[in-house]
Structure formats: C-alpha cells, structure tokens
Amino acid sequence: MDDKKSKETPKKLRPCCACPETKKARDQCMIEKGEADCQDLIEAHKDCLRQHGFKV
C-alpha cells in the first residue's frame, strides 16, 4: 500500500482564502465607510497576507 497523499505537501493557500478575519472586517468597513476611512483595517489585512508569504 502506497500512501502518497499523506507525504505530499499541502496545497498552497490562496490569497482569497487567507486571513478571513481581517478580510471580513476590511470589506465590511469599506462597504459602510469607504476606503479612505478604513486604512487601518486594509493595512492589517495586508500584514496578515504578508505573514502568510504573499507579496502585497
């Protein structure tokens, strides 16, 4: 029995699926207040993405 699946590296996380908490907060703020008033949440989401290895 060859158990290749357990030895394969996990699929890489996609940017759309990374950091759901910061993404949700950012998106909600942008809907309610607009981009200009949500820079802190936008930066927090970018920081989270960078921590997962994405170049933002």
Secondary structure, 3 states (H helix, E strand, C coil): CCCHHHHCCCCCCCCCCCCHHHHHHHHHHHHHHCHHHHHHHHHHHHHHHHHCCCCC
